[in-house]
């Protein structure tokens, strides 16, 4: 798989991508949207529920910055996370979760939050 889609390293694989998403959301979602982020997630299904809850909360919250873009990114990320969780034939869950992670990062940037660059 292309390193540009889902990098290898300390958080490689599905579990690592799920944890990356959870950790990134934990940094800003509770304070901004009031959504509780559990200390761990056990796979794509839990990530899908979390990202879906975040997208739903964004719909009823006044957001700073470009709220419309943030909402769109979160809804796209939620759809991708449910696709990854479904595990249908022909679906690359790792690539879907990498796209979810990128969408959550773009949503944070649209809200004016600083997002660290990880190489």
C-alpha positions in Angstrom: 0.0 0.0 0.0 1.2 3.5 -0.7 2.8 5.2 2.2 0.8 8.3 1.2 -2.5 6.6 2.0 -1.7 4.9 5.3 1.8 5.3 6.7 3.7 2.6 8.4 5.2 3.2 11.8 4.2 3.1 15.4 0.5 3.4 14.5 0.4 1.1 11.5 -2.5 -1.1 10.7 -6.2 -0.8 11.5 -5.8 -0.6 15.3 -3.2 2.2 14.9 -5.3 4.2 12.5 -8.3 3.8 14.8 -6.2 5.1 17.7 -4.8 8.0 15.7 -8.4 9.1 14.9 -9.5 8.7 18.5 -6.5 10.6 19.8 -6.9 13.5 17.3 -10.6 13.9 18.1 -9.8 13.7 21.9 -7.8 16.9 21.5 -10.6 19.2 20.5 -14.0 17.5 20.3 -14.9 17.3 24.0 -14.3 21.1 24.6 -15.8 22.3 21.3 -18.6 19.9 20.7 -19.3 18.3 24.1 -18.8 14.7 22.8 -17.1 12.3 25.2 -14.1 10.5 23.6 -13.3 7.2 25.3 -9.8 6.4 26.2 -9.6 3.6 23.6 -11.4 2.2 20.6 -11.4 -1.4 19.7 -11.8 -1.1 15.9 -13.5 0.5 12.9 -17.0 0.0 14.3 -16.2 2.0 17.4 -14.5 4.7 15.3 -17.6 4.8 13.1 -19.8 5.4 16.1 -17.5 8.1 17.4 -17.0 10.0 14.2 -20.8 9.7 13.5 -21.5 11.2 17.0 -19.0 14.0 16.3 -20.6 14.8 12.9 -24.1 14.9 14.5 -22.9 17.2 17.3 -21.4 19.5 14.8 -24.8 19.9 13.2 -26.3 21.4 16.3 -23.3 23.5 17.5 -22.3 27.0 16.5 -18.8 26.5 15.2 -15.9 29.0 14.8 -14.1 29.5 11.6 -15.5 27.7 8.5 -18.1 25.7 10.2 -19.8 24.6 7.0 -16.6 23.1 5.7 -15.9 21.4 9.0 -19.4 19.9 9.1 -19.0 18.6 5.5 -15.6 17.1 6.3 -17.0 15.4 9.4 -20.0 13.9 7.5 -17.7 12.6 4.8 -15.4 11.1 7.4 -18.4 9.5 9.2 -19.5 7.9 5.9 -16.0 6.6 5.3 -15.7 5.2 8.8 -19.0 3.3 8.4 -17.7 1.9 5.1 -14.5 0.7 6.8 -16.6 -0.8 9.6 -18.9 -2.7 7.2 -15.9 -4.6 5.9 -17.5 -5.4 2.5 -15.6 -7.2 -0.1 -13.6 -4.8 -2.2 -13.3 -2.3 0.6 -9.8 -1.4 1.9 -10.6 -0.6 5.5 -7.1 0.8 6.1 -7.4 3.2 3.2 -10.9 4.3 4.3 -9.6 4.9 7.9 -6.7 6.9 6.5 -9.2 9.1 4.6 -11.3 9.4 7.8 -8.2 10.6 9.7 -7.5 13.2 7.0 -11.1 14.4 7.0 -11.0 14.9 10.8 -7.8 16.8 10.4 -9.3 19.0 7.7 -12.3 19.7 9.9 -10.1 20.8 12.7 -8.2 23.1 10.4 -11.4 24.6 9.1 -12.3 25.4 12.7 -9.1 27.3 13.1 -7.4 24.7 15.3 -3.7 23.9 15.1 -3.0 20.4 13.7 0.4 19.0 14.2 2.2 17.6 11.2 3.3 14.0 11.7 6.0 12.7 9.3 
